[in-house]
Every structure is written in C-alpha cells, then in structure tokens.
Amino acid sequence: MRAERILRFSRVVADLARAEGFYRAALGFSTISQGPAQVAMLGAGDADEVVMRLGRQEVAFVRFALPGRAAPMESRSDDAWFQHLAIVVSDMDAAYARLRDHDGWTPITEARPQTLPPENGGVRAFKFRDPDSHPLELIWFPPGQGRAVWHGARSASPFLGIDHSALSVGCRVSSLRFYGDLGFTVRARSLNHGPAQARLDAVRAARLRIVSLRPDARDSAGLELLRYSPPGRSMNAAVADLVTDWVTLAVSDSAPRMRSATRDPDGHRLVLVPHRTCPA
C-alpha cells in the first residue's frame, strides 16, 4: 500500500453553517459540495458534511447526527491531539488584516505574526483557532523557501492553498516508520527554538523538531511531524470528538477496493481510499 496523494482534510464541527461562513469570509475558501458524509469506516453514526476548497486543496467539515464532546479547554501546540492546517498566503499583512476583520477565531500566537530566524527558513507565520477550536496557521514563504508552487501563484485573495497538516507526535521513530510504510518520504527536517518560535506556539522554552513528509504526487499537500521537547499532554489525557481531524489518502491500486480507516502511533486518524475509486 502506497500513499499517492492527500485527497482532503476533515474537521468535526458543531455547526456546519458557522464553519462554512467563517472559512469563506475570513480565509477565502469556496464551497464545492454538501450532503451526507461517508464516515462508516470510522465506526461513527450518520453525519453531514460541507466540502470547501482553497486553491487545489479540500477540507470537509463534518457534523455528526449525535454531537460529540467539545474540544478540551486550553489546548496547546505541544498536546498530542494537536493537528493544524497550514494555509499559505501571498501577503501576510493583508491576510492577517482580513482575518482580524472577522469574529469567531481566537489567537494562539502572541500579539502578531512572527518571523522565524534564517536558520528556520525565515518564514512569517501566525497560529489561531477557528470557531470550533481547530488550530490553523497562516504561513508566508520568502523566496527560495517552501515549494515552488507557492511562488508566483495568483489568487484574488492573499490565501493560496493548504501546504500541509502538522501533527504533534510522541516518538519520531515510530511515526516515521508508520508513515514510511504508507509511502510518505521525508523532504525536510529542522530544529526550531527561540523567542519567535515560543511566541508563535505560545509554548515557553520548547525545542521543536519538525520532519516534513510528502506522498508520491508532487502537487499534493503534505504532513509535518512535530516533536516538542518537553512533550505536552498525551492523547489519552483528553480525546475529544470535536478536536480530532482526519486525513483522507488516495492509496495504490494494490490496496483493498474499499475505504478503510486507521490511526497512526499517536492516535491521529487516517482514511484510506483506493486510487481507482478516487473522484476525478
């Protein structure tokens, strides 16, 4: 079984209309479909979803018929259930100004967008939470950093697309083995620490090791594994239905011809879809 591409990211929400309205108005997403969600492989009940797109990436907002528990209060970037979406912007000041014009979000990053030092790529970034407390990141890549697709990309808004989803992990070795077996390859590694990183994550005195992973498709979004030292709370400390995202992967034709679900070593959920059955 080999991951071909990330098809979409899914987030459980309490109110579909609220989520759709926020992502459209504040972040430039557009709605492409809505209706029943295919979630049987997760062992959950009936659900409805709204699928939205930014650039070439999709996010599905899912509301279960029987609502689950809300997100844990005071979640932090180093908690094991942390999973954010990184939205690439062409102009950080314009993107941040548009976000500030809308209600419903809460900041993670202290004060304002942060610029990381040159040894960490010199990117500008700002982290915050959506109305359901799911974490998001706005990220701007300077020339020579990030994937080439983001440089020269044109959009009517400063929001270009989703570069990756970042997952907090407990053991990089176990996580790399798991995702390596799924066909992901390592594209970059870094060690981030210092005042700018502490303000970005609102986690003091943390050292953050990042491993960037990509599936086969060159135009696919990727994953980032985040290993904080010292680590935060474990997944067992507060598993909440509304905070748990999942990633849908298109996998090689040798896989069984049906959707299936699995979890990585830290409990992050993945849905696997045979490549030949993927929508065009």
C-alpha positions, -999 to +999 in steps of 0.1 A: +000+000+000+014+033-010+000+069-005-004+086-038-018+119-026-037+136+002-073+140-011-087+161+017-086+171+053-117+166+075-126+185+107-155+177+130-176+208+138-207+217+159-223+239+133-218+235+096-232+269+086-209+286+111-179+268+099-187+274+062-193+311+068-161+316+087-138+298+062-154+316+033-154+351+047-122+351+068-100+327+047-112+328+011-125+292+009-153+283-016-179+256-012-179+228-037-204+202-023-226+194+007-246+163+018-242+131+037-207+122+048-191+088+042-179+081+077-190+045+082-153+033+083-147+055+113-173+035+133-193+066+138-230+074+133-246+094+104-231+127+095-235+156+071-206+175+055-197+206+036-167+203+014-147+235+007-117+243-014-088+267-013-065+266-043-063+229-052-068+215-016-101+205+000-114+205+036-145+187+047-164+200+077-184+172+093-213+173+117-224+140+133-261+134+140-252+128+176-228+156+185-196+146+203-177+162+231-163+197+227-126+204+223-105+204+255-101+238+271-067+254+269-053+230+243-017+238+234+005+232+203+025+205+222-005+184+231-006+150+213-040+157+197-027+190+181-033+189+143-032+221+124-037+232+087-011+255+073-026+280+049-001+296+025-005+333+020+010+356-006+009+387+017+009+381+054-001+416+063-031+415+040-041+380+052-038+389+089-058+421+083-086+402+066-087+376+095-089+404+120-119+419+102-140+388+112-151+373+145-152+337+157-114+330+159-091+330+189-053+336+187-026+311+196+004+332+186+012+361+209+005+396+196+011+394+158+026+373+130+061+361+139+092+359+116+114+329+123+152+332+121+170+325+089+181+290+101+145+281+104+137+294+069+128+330+076+091+323+072+064+345+087+036+327+105+006+332+127-014+305+145-050+307+157-082+286+163-114+285+143-149+287+159-146+250+168-112+255+183-094+237+155-059+251+150-048+269+119-016+286+107-011+313+082+023+310+066+043+331+042+074+317+025+103+340+015+119+335-019+138+302-020+117+286+008+087+263+005+075+246-026+079+262-060+041+260-065+036+288-039+059+313-056+042+331-084+008+316-076-020+340-084-052+345-064-079+371-060-072+369-022-040+366-002-049+329+007-034+305-018-039+269-005-030+244+021+006+233+022+004+207+049-012+194+081+011+194+111+007+166+137+021+165+172+039+132+178+054+115+208+081+093+191+095+104+157+110+069+151+076+052+154+059+079+134+085+078+106+082+040+104+044+042+102+043+069+075+072+054+056+053+022+054+024+042+039+047+056+012+055+090+025+090+103+020+110+128+041+115+161+023+130+183+051+140+184+087+145+213+111+150+221+148+131+252+159+135+271+192+140+306+205+118+336+212+100+338+178+090+301+180+079+304+216+057+334+207+043+316+176+033+285+196+027+301+229+048+273+244+077+286+265+112+271+264+102+244+239+125+228+213+106+217+183+119+191+158+100+191+125+100+164+098+082+173+066+067+144+047+051+141+012+033+114-007+041+105-043+021+132-061+043+163-064+012+186-063-002+170-031-003+187+003+020+171+029+023+163+065+046+176+092+055+157+123+061+179+153+081+166+182+081+190+212+107+187+240+095+186+266+063+170+253+027+181+262-002+160+272-009+126+257-039+117+235-053+097+264-055+128+286-083+144+266-096+127+235-124+149+223-147+142+194-147+178+181-109+182+181-099+151+162-093+157+125-086+131+099-067+130+066-080+111+036-053+095+014-055+080-021-035+048-019-021+025-045-043+001-066-028-029-047-049-018-017-084-033-009-111-017-031-130-001-002-125+028+022-108+019+054-096+038+085-066+035+107-047+055+133-010+065+135+011+057+166-002+088+183-039+083+175-043+107+146-069+093+122-064+084+085-090+073+059-075+052+030-093+053-004-082+031-033-067+052-061-090+039-088-121+049-069-110+084-062-131+112-077-117+130-107 
